[in-house]
């Protein structure tokens, strides 16, 4: 039995940067994290945000059988820090939702 198509699709958003908080004071971190959770909760209630998770900063890189290296590397500004699933009618709508993230644009110069 086929599932009927829906008016929306699910889009995966990957969050880059693991040291955004290094450029903020503790009070600023608390404020922006509260803004993020308020934003995320509002979108969840609207059915626009499905789920998401922050990832651990440490990890391993497995590149082939029995080849394991420490990682992610501190010098990598492109490390994946987390992800979310956005429910939207179009890619353009998903992009607009993602652009509303209070944490977007925060980058460490480290």
Secondary structure, DSSP 4 states (H G I P E B T S, - for coil): -PPPP-S-EEEEEEEE-S-GGGGS-HHHHHHHHHHHHHHHHHHHHTT-EEEEEEPPS-EEEEEETTEEEEES-TT-TT-EEEEEEEEESSHHHHHHHHHT-TTTT-----
